[in-house]
Amino acid sequence: MNKLSDYGYQFQLKLIICLMTDYNYFRQIIDIILPEYFESEANAMIIKIIKDYNLEYRKVPTLNALAIIIKKIDDEVLKISIINNLREAQKYIKTSDLDFIKKETLEFCKNKVLKNAIEKSIDLLEVGRYDEIQKLITDANKAGVSKDLGHDIKLDIEKRYSDEVRKPIPTPWAPINDRTDGGMGSGDLAIVTAPGGGGKCVGKNTVIEIEYEELGLQIKNQILWFKPWDKNIYNDTYIFAYQIFKLLNSKTNIIRLKKENIKIGDLFKNLDIEVTEHSNYNPDFYLKVNTPYGYKDISNLFRTELQQSVRLYFSNNTTLETSLDHRLKVNGDWKHVKDICIDNDIIETKSGMTSLKRVHKGKEKILYDISVKDVQCYYSNGILSHNSWALVSLATFAIKQGYKVVHYTMELLEEYTGLRYDSCLTGIPFRDLKLHQESIEKYWANVKGELKIKFYSSKTSSVNTLRAHIENLKLEEFDADLIILDYADKMISITSNSKTRDDQVYGNLYEEIKGLAQELQLPIWSASQNNRCICIDSLVEHKTKGKIKINSLNINDEILTHDGFKKVTHIYPIEKQAAYKIKLKSGKEITCSANHEFPVKYKKLKSIQSGLKPGDKLFIKK
């Protein structure tokens, strides 16, 4: 091809927008792209204006600068053509093939320079000027080489203070915007964290409604019925009934569904869940809990850390023991207990609505929690409880401002996640959404931004999966501005293997996600648990290896505790955070985070954040 016009009219317009929006590409090609490569007089003039402006000011002209320069053109017909072409070029600012346009144009211009050098070399060859030929060819081969040698601290002052460098997307929360210079920007990774046990957590006497399979064994004309957690002797060992039935795998086994109201503490006791902080159990049998959407699978049961409990008294004569950070469905939205207004706020229950009458502060104790598949909410003492919608809130805020958002969900299904957005956008209570479908459609019709929701099962997706999906979206002309990962801990690491420790896997995973954010030049928001921690060099006493560094531990290793040697059940990812050194009167010292809790007198736990101070007495090994 001899001219860029051979590529077509739209190609040239897309090239113009590339030159005006990609500064690194502009610097790379500006010296070798010439106005005569364009057949259109208007496009050739635009290139000439850009090149002349760069020659004088060493930067890309802004639209305002272009408008002033264009006004000085005497030819009215040419002036109108230039304005129309620039206006048309703006329409292609988000098209998915701009990388292709840049690559093709660069190759075209480099070939032109090389062709001109070869043609000049023919004349020089006849007179034997070989040194000049070598210089011509060498310079031609250097044409179009990237000039991005890094950020020049003196020359690029204006660039680093430009809003276009980070392109921050604000959040709904002013304190975060203030501390992040307007929100997360290109290449940033932000994690919403909460301490373990935050969210749903209730007292042991809280009643939940469960559904399970009762197991029947027919012996002659009689059926013996067992609950799945009933213990029986099998091969001289006590095991659960559901485990025996799995082993027997007999066609004579009979199953019937049973519903039961049970205290959550009794359920934990039936399942032999250890009475310690953060003990957990993943049921591998049929076990569901009642939610506003019917009975849903319980995916995990666990105990929280020791924390402040409160008892709530409602106007419908029910009570609920929980924590101040527990969330209830209030006025169609989810609210922390500590933020609920007594008598004023309307709270959703299984049978209707109620209000909070008073809050009684109780003792510090370990509370109970369950994770529910698909919907993440359940009725506790008839009151509807749920976890946080933080990621949905910040994404909705961005969509309202005209941004394009991709929400990857690894827990909730796409349709259910979409319902969350419907409720967050419109303010319509979740339970009433079906009654307002027409209104919801009108709301979305007036929203400037766009949203895509994609579901991947837990531990089936990696950064490569997300990268491929984002590329597919680009083919459909959907260029994302913001990515939501709900949530990152449910992904798999591409740089880890079966021998990689748990904490290293998570460290690798977050490095990979950060790399993806930088590669795509997009902000990524996710959520995770903020754990108590001590320095990775801290020593613990291993049952067989003696004193070893804590970062050398593996799952199932036994280490010394105040209650003898206990198994390690989970290793949390290593986190970079503020560290504090605590020194005792005896000379012993330990480095830890502000959240790390130590046993003190009267069976209490204290961290630096919760008030640990000089003078407090800590327990030590004698």
N, C-alpha and C positions, 0 to 999 in steps of 0.2 A: 504494500500500500504506500502511495506517495504522499497522501495528505490525510490528516485526521478526519476530514470530512468523509473519507471512504468508510469510516466506522459508523457513520450515521449522525443525525442531528442530536438525538438524546444522549449519545455517547459524549459529544462535545460539551453539552450542558452539565452532565455529571462530572466531567473533568474540571470544569470551571469551579463547581462547588467543592471539589476535592482540594483544589489549590487554595481556596479561601478558608477552609475549615481544618485542614491537616498541615500544621506548621512544619513538621519534620519532612513530610513529603514535598511541601513547597520549596524548602531549602535544597532538597535533593535534586529537583528537576528544573528549577527556575532558570538556571544558566543554559540549559540545552533545549528548552521548549521555545519555539520561535513563532511569531505571529503568522508568518507565511505558510505554516503547516495547516492553517485554517482557511477554508474556502470562503466562508461567510465573513464579510467585511466587519460585521458587528462583533463576532467572536474574536477575530484578529485584533480589533481595537481594544477589546477587554483585556486580552493577553498583553498587549503593548502597554496599557495603563498600569497593569499589575507589575510588569517588569520594570517600568520606569520608576514607579513608586518605590519598589524594593531597592532599586539602584541608589535612590536618594536617602531613604529612611531605614533600609535593611529590615523591613518587616512587611507583613501582608496588609494591604489597605482594608480599612473597615468599610462597611456599607455607607456610613456617613461620608467618609473620605471619597469613596467612589462617586457618590451623588454630587458632591461639589465639583469634582473633576469633569464629570459627564455634562454638567450644566454649561461648562465653558466650550463645549463642542458646537461649532457653528452650523453644521449640517443637521437640520431638524429630523430628516428621515433616518439618518444614522443614529442620532440621539435616541429616538423612539425605539429603534430596533435593539439598541444596547440595553435599554431599560427593560424591554419585554423579555429579552434573553436572560437577564439577571433574575427577573421575577420568576421565569420558568425554571431556572437552575435551582432556585430555593426549594422547589417541590421535591427535588431528588436528594435532599440532605440526609434522609434516613433509609434510602434504598439499600438492598442487601448486596448489590454487586459492585460497590464502590472500590473494594480491594482489587477486584478484577480490572476495573477501569484504570486504576493507578498502575498496576503491573503492566498492562498492555501499552499504555502511553509511555511509560518509562522505557520499555523495550523498543518501541517505535523511535523515540528520540535518540536513544543510544545507537541504534542502527543507522540513523541519519547522520550522526556525528562521525561514526566509523566509515560510512560510505563517502562522506565529504573528504575525510583524511586520506582514504585510498585514492580518490580521484586526484587530489593535489599531489600525492606521492608519485603518480605516473610522470608528471612534468619534472619533478625533482630527480627522479630516477635517470632521466635522459641526460641530465647535467652532472650526475654523480654526487648529489648532495645528500649522502646517506645519513649523516647525523640529524639533519632536519626531518628526514623521513621517520627515523626512529622516534624522535620527539613527538611528531604528529600522531603516530600510532599509539605511543605510550599515553599521551594526553587523551586520545580518543577512548582508550580502554578505561581511563579514570572517570570519564564522563558518567554522571548519574550515580556515582558512588555516594552512599549515605553520608550526610554531613553532620549527623547527630553524634557528636563526640562527647556529649555530656552537657550538663548545665554549667554555663559560664557565670560565675558569681557576679562579675562586673557587668557583662553585657546583657544578662537576662533578668535584670531586676524587675522590669515591668512584667515579664512573663510569670515570675513566681508570685506576684501579687494579683494576677488576673483571676477573676472568678472562673474562667474557663479551665484553669489548671486542675482543680478538684471537682468542680461542678457538684457542690454539695446538695443533697436532697434533704430538706428539713423533716424533723419528726414532729409528732403532736405535742412533744414535751419541751417547753422553753428551756429548762435547766440543761438538758442534753444539747440543744442547739447552741446555747451560749458557750458550753465547754468544748464543742467540736467545730467551732467556727462555721456554724450554719447547718450542721448535720453531717452524715457520712457522705464521702465523695468517691470519685473514681479510684478503684483499687483498694478501698477500705473494707475491712472485715470487722463487724461489730457483733458482740455476743451479749444477749440478755441473760443474766445469771440470777440465780436465787439459791439460798442455802438449802441443804437437804432437809426435807420435811416441810418446806414451804408449800402453800397451796392447800389442797384438801387434807385435812387431818382431823380426826374426831376421837372422842373418848371411848373407852372399852364397852360402856353400856349403851352406846348408840345402836339403834336397831336398823338393820338393812333387810331388804327383801331379796332372798336368793332363790335360784332355781337350779336343781341338780338332778342327776339320774340316780334313782334308787335301784339297787342291784338285787335281783331275786335269784335264788338257787332252788330249783325244784327237786325235792327229795320225795319220791313216790307221789302221794297226792297232796303233799304240803309244800308251800313256797316259803322259804326263809328270806326275809328282806333285810338288806344292809344299806346303811348310808355309806357314801364313798370313803368317809374318814373313819368308819368303825374299824377298830383294830382286831385282828384275828391272828392265831398262830399258824405259821406256814413254815415247814422245815425247821421247827424249833425257834422261829423268830417271829416277833410281833410285827406285822406290816398292815397297811391300810387295805380295806376290802376291795377298793377299785384295782389295787395292784395284784391282788390274788386273782380277780376275775380276768385280768389281762393275761396272767400266767396260765390260767386254766383254758382260756379261749374256747370255752365249751358252747356248743349250740343250744344247750339246755339252759343257759343263762337268760334271765328275763330282765328287761329294763322298763322302768316307768318314770315319768317326769314328776318331780315333787317340788312344790313351792313352800317356802318356810320363812317366817320372820325370825331373825336370829340376832343376838347381840354380836357386834363385830369382834369383841374380845373373846367370846365363846368360839367363834369361827376360827380365830387365830389359835386358840387353845386346842381345838379339835384337830387342827392340822400340824400341831407340834411346832409352831413357829417360835423360835427362840426368844425369850423375854430379855432382849438386849436392844440397844439402839441400832437402827439401820438393818436389823435382821429382816430377811425377805423370803418370799416363797412364790414360785411360779407354778400354778396348778396345771397338771398335765391330764386333767380329767374334765368332764363337763361341769362347769360352774359359772353361773350367770347372776347378775344383779339387776334389780328393777331400775329403769331410767324413764325419762319422758318418752322414749322411743321404743319401749318394750324392754324385755330382758336382754342384756348384752353381756358378752364374755368378760370375765375378770381375767386380766392378763398378769396381774401381779398383786401380791399383798405384802405390805411391809410396815415396820414400825419406824417412827420418826426419832429424832434425837430428843433429849430431855428439853422441854420448853414450857413456857408459861401457858397454863390452861385457863379457859374462861367458860362459864356456863351461861347460855343465852336463854332468856325467858320470853316466850311469844304470846301474843294476845289470844291465840287459839288453845292456850293451856298446854302447849308442848314445850319441851326444853331440849337443848342440844349442848353437849360438852365439846369444845373445839379449841382452836387457837385464834389469836387476834388476826392472823394472816389468812385464815380460812375464808373462802369466797362463797357467797350465796347469790342466788338470782334475785336481784333487787331492781324494781322499776324497769324490768325488761333487760337489764344489763347485769354484769357480774361485779360484785363489790366485796372488798375486804370487810371482815367483821368490824374492824376498828374504824371504818369509814361510814358505817350504817347509822342513819339518824333515828334515834328512838322515837317511836310513835308516828313518824312522818313517812319513812320509806315502806314501800309495799314489797313484801317478800313472797316468792312463789313457793307453794307447797304442792304435795300430790293431790290434795283435795280442793285447792283453791288458793286464796291469798291470806296473808297474815301480816302482822307488824311486830317489831321488836319492842318489848316492854322494858327490859332492864338487862344489864350485863353484870355478872358476879365474877370477880377475879378469884381463881382457884390456885391450887398448888402447881409447882413445876412437875411435869410428868411426861412420860413417853406416850405419844398419841398414836393413832392407827390410821392407815391410809390404804386405799386400793386404787389400782389403775384399771380403767374400763376401756375395752377395745372399741374403736370407731367413734364413740361419742364423748368419752372422758368426763362423764357426769353420772350421778346416781342420787337416789333419795336416801337421806340419812335422818331417821326419826321423822320421815315425811317431808323434810325440807330439802330442796334441790341444791346440790353442791357442785362446784365446777372448778377447773383450773384457769390459768391466765389466758387472755386474748391479746397479749401485748403485740405479737408479731402482726396479727390481723389489723390491729388499730393503727400501727405505723404505716402498713401497706395501704390501707384505706385512705389515710391522710395524703399519701403520695399520689394515689390515683385521682383524688379530687383535684389535685393541682395539675393534672394533665400528664403525669408520668406513666410509662408502661412498666408493669410489674409482673414478674414470674414467681409464683408461689409453689415451691416443691414441698409436698407433704409426705412424710414417712410414717404417719400414725393414722390420721383421719382420711377417709375417702374424699375424692374430689368434690362430689356433690354436697357432702356434709360441710366441708370447708367452705364451699360456695354459700351455704346457708349462713355461716358465720359472717361472711362479708355482707350479705343482704341485711342482716340484723345490725351490723356495725355501721353500715352506710345510712340506713333509713331510720334507725332508732326504734324500729318495730320489735317488740318482744319476740324472742326466738319461737316460743310456742304458737304465736299468732301469725307467723310468716305465710302459712298456706292460705290464710284469709285475705291476704293483701298482695297477691301475685301481680295484679294489674298495676298497683301503685309502685311495686318494686321495679317493674319494667320501665315505668316512667322515670323513676329515680336514675336508673342506669343509663337511660337514653340521654340524660342531661349531664352525665359525667364526662369530663374531657379525657381522662386517662383510660388505660386498658389493663386487663388482668387475664393471665393464663394460669390455671391451676393444674399441676401434674402430680399424680400419685405414684410413688415407688414403695414397694414393700420394704420393711425394715431389713437392713443389712444386704440389700441387693443393688444399691446404686453407689457410684463413685464420682469423682470429679470428671472422669471421662464420660460417664453417662450424662451428666449435666451439660458438659461441653457439646456433646453430639445433639442433645435436645435443643440447646440454644442455637446451634447452627441450622437445625431444621426450622426453627422459628424465623430465622433470618430469611430463609428461602420463601417463607410466607409473608415477608416484609414486616415482621414483628421484631423490632430492635429494642430489647429490654433496656430500661434505665435503672432497675433495681431488682435484686434477687432476694427472696425469702427462703430460708432453709428451715423447715419445721420437722425434725431439727437435725443438726449436723451429727450428733452422736449416733444417729441411726444409719449413717453411711459407712462404707467400707474404705479402707485405705489401700491405695494402689502401690505404696512403697513398703508395705508391711507383709509379713507372712505368718505362718502358724507358730514360728518360734519367737516372734516379736512380743515383748511384754505388753500387757494391757495399757499401761500408762504411756509407753512409747507409741503404741498404735494410735492413740488419741492425739498425741503430739504430732505424729506424722500427718494424720488426717487434717488437723487444723492448718498445718503448713501448706498442704495441698490446696485447701480451700482458699487460703490467703493468696497462693500463687494464681489460682483461677481468677480471683477478683482482680489481681493486677494485670493478668493477661487480657481479660475482657474489658478492663478499665471501667468496672462497675462496682458499686457498693453492694456488699452482701451482709444481710442480717440473719442471725440464727439465735438459738437459745440453748442453754446448758445449765448444769448444776454447779454451783460454786461450793467446793468442798472445804472442810477444815483440813489444814495441812501443816506439816513440819518440814524443815529443810531436808533435801534429798541426802545429805551427808550424815543425818542423825543416825545413831546406832540403836538397834533393837536386839533383843536376845532371842536367838533362834534355838529351837529345841535340840537340834543335833549339831548345828554349825557354830554355836556360841554367838558372840557379838558380831553383827554384820550391819552394813549400811541399809537403810530402809528401802533405797531404790534397787536393792538386790533381791527383794522378796518376790515370791511367786504365789499364785493362788494355791490354797491348801497347805502352805507352809504353816508351821505352828510356832507362835511367838509368845513370849511371856507377857501376861497382863496381871492386873491386881487379883485376878481370880484364877491364876494358874495359866498353863499354856493353852492357847486357843488358836483355831484355824483362821487363816486369812481368807475372807470370802470375796473380797473385791479390791482391786487396785485402781485408784482413780488417776486420771491423766495429770501429768505434771503441769502446773500453772505458774506463770510469772506474775508475782504480785509483791506488794510491800512486805518486807520481812522485819521481825522484831526479835531481839535477843533478850531472853529472860535469865537473870542470874540470881541464884539462891544464896542465902547466908553461908551455906556449907561450901560454896565455890562451884557447885554444879551449875551448868547452864544449858539452854536449849534455844534454838532459832526456830521460829514458827510464824504463821500468819496471824492477822488480827482476829480471825474466826476460830482459830484452834482452841478447843475447850479443855480445861484441866479440872479434875475432881478437886473440890475444896471441902471444907467442913459441912456437916449436915446434909450429906448426899447431894450436894449441889454441884453444877458444872459452871465454870466461868471462863470467858475468853477476854482478851484485851478489849474487844469491841463491846462486850457486855458488862465491863466494869472491873476486870482483874487489875489489882493495884498493889504497889509495894505494901507489905505487911500481911497480905493474904498468905495462908499456909497451904503448901502443895504436898501431895503424897510422893514419897520417893522409895526406891527399893533399898531395903536394909542391907 
